[in-house]
Amino acid sequence: MTIAVYPGSFDPVTYGHVDIVTRVAHLFKEVIVGVYDTPPKNLLFTTQERVEMFRGSVTHLKNVRVTQYTGLTVHFAQSMKAQVVVRGLRMFSDFEREFEMALMNKKLAPGIELVCMMSSLEYQFVSSSLLKEVFILRGDADSLVPPHVATAMRKKLVEKGLIPAAPPKRASARK
């Protein structure tokens, strides 16, 4: 039976990520979500927070577990005895980057295959980076993340001083 690894920074996990892992969970014996510990980007959440948010988002999937990792993804996959690395694709630019990484990973670990899942249409535009920007600018993005993630986003943004603790008061219209 095949074990798959679904790696990413997941800062934060979105319904797009949950959609991919849910669909993949029906295809493989076990899916291991690998939360990358030190990606080369500016993270909002700690590794442990990202792991816990993802765990809280997949409690309905009995064959999915979430753990953190460092180093090369193919080395992580090998250490988990996985035969497949799963990646979600939203648009053509994702494909170009994934194709490049797939070729390098095939060179490094020829026994590991890449499976790319196309994002569902309703999540094509969702990225963690864009989501953070919408939350910071006080837009309504709650429908794009699990409820516990929306709560964690607001709390973290307040802690970091990126948004005020209370929502802005709206000017009342005079009659």
Disulfide bonds with the S-S distance in Angstrom:
none
